[in-house]
């Protein structure tokens, strides 16, 4: 097996594990459940699978779009009406998979649908040679079609070994 094949396989393994754990962890987001319980359980799943966290699990509530990390003693619980973003990073030998999921405990369906439409449109447009800015424009256009605005200070990003936010940056 060549080095390229090993790298590819490590990314695939990290991605498959991240997807599996993210789905299971997001399934723990229910009204009345403790944030710390959900975080500790989800992070434990990664370790049980033989991988490592690329960063602490991020669980962002409502208007916090991203990067909210529970601290020891955090007493928050999930409540009816919450819009929760779960962001998980897993690495296998430094090869990182970074993935997120939104859990709607309220009536945020139109916003979630707009976000899904933007993601689907961007994925459909990906091809060799497409500029990151073109992907960003597609995302922005689709979000605006649904009557929303993008979050200006967040971007999509590439991944490199041990580098979570590598180039290219994809403006959203």
N, C-alpha and C positions, 0 to 999 in steps of 0.2 A: 504494500500500500504506500503510495507517495505521501509526502507531507501535506500536499493540497487535499488529498482524500481524507487524511486524519483531521485536518482543520474543518473540512466540510462536515465530517461525521460528528465532531465535537459540537459544532453549531447546531446541527440537526438534533443531537441528543439534548442539548440545553433547551432548544426550542420546544421539543416534545414534552420535556419535563415541565417547563414553565407553563405551557398551555394546560397540562393536566392539573398542576397544583393551583394555577390561577382559577380554573373552573371550580375546583373543590373549595378553595378558600373563599371565593366570591359567594359560593353557596351557603357559607356560614353567616353572611350578612343578612340578618333578620331582626325585626323589631325586638328590642329588649336585650339583644346579645351584647356583651361587653366588647369594646374595641380591642382591648389588650388580649382577651381570650382568643378572639379571631386572629389577631396578629401572631401571637405565640403559636397557635395551632398551625397556621399556614406556613410560617417560617420553619417550624419543626418538620413539616412534610418535605420540604426541600432537602433538609439534612438527612431525613430517613431514606430518601431516594439516592443518597450518595453524592449529591451535588452541593454547591455552596451558594449562598446569597451574594448577588452582585452589589446589593445595597439593602438597607433595612426596608421591609415592606412599607410602601406608602399607601395610606388610606385617607383620602381627602373627602371632607364633608361639604356638601352643598356648594356655596360660592367659592370655596377653595378649589381651584382647578387641578392642582397637582402638588406633589412633594410635601405632603403633610405626613409626618412620622410620629407615631405614638411614643411617648416617653414613659419611663417607669412611673407608676402611680396615676397614669391617665385614667380618669373615671368615666370617660364618654361611653355611651351606649348608642346603638343604632335605634332610630325612632321612625315612626310613620311619617312619611313626607320627605325623608332624607333622599338626597341624590349622592351616591357614594361612588368614588373612583378608586379602584384597587390597582396598584401599579407594582408589578413583581419583576425583579431581575434575578436571573439564575446564571451561574457560570459553571462550565465544565472545563477544567484545566485553563481557566482564564478566558475562554470563549463564551461570550455573553449573549443571552437572550433577554430582551426587555419587552414586556408586554403588559397591557392594561385592559381592564374591563369596567364598565359602568353598571352599577346596580341601582335600580329605581325603586325606592320604597314609597313612592308617592305618585304624583300625576305629572311626571316630566316626560311623558311619551313623545311629544313633538320634538323636544330638544334632543332626546336620545336618537330618534329617527333621523333628524337632520345630521347629527354626527355620524351615524352609520352610513347615510347616503354620501357624505363627503369622503369618508374612508373608502367606501366601495368605488367611488369615482376615481380617487387617486390610485388605488390598486389597479383598476382597469387601465389607467394611463401609463403605468410603469412599463418602460421598455428601454433597451440600451440607447444611451445618448440623450434621454430626456433630461432637461435641466431641473435642478431642485426647485428653482423659482417657478417653473411651469407647474410643478406638482402643487406648490403652495397656492398658486393662482386658482387651480382647479378646486382645491379644498375651500378657499375663501369664497369662490363663486357659488359653490353648492350650499355652503352654510348660509350665505346671504339670500339665496333663492328661497330658503325656508324662514327668512325673517330674523336671522340671528347674526351676530358678529363673532369673528374668531378671537381667541385670546392672543393678544399681541406679543407677549413676552415668552411664549412657549413655542418650541419647534420640534419637528421630527428630527431624527438624527441617525447617523450610521453607527456601526459598532466595530470595534477592533479589539484584539486581544488585550484584556485588562483596561480598555478604554471605553467607558459607557457612552460618552457623548462625542463620538468621532465624527469627522466629516463624511458625507455632506450633511449640512444642516438644511432641513426642509421647513421653510417658513409656513406657518399656518395662519 
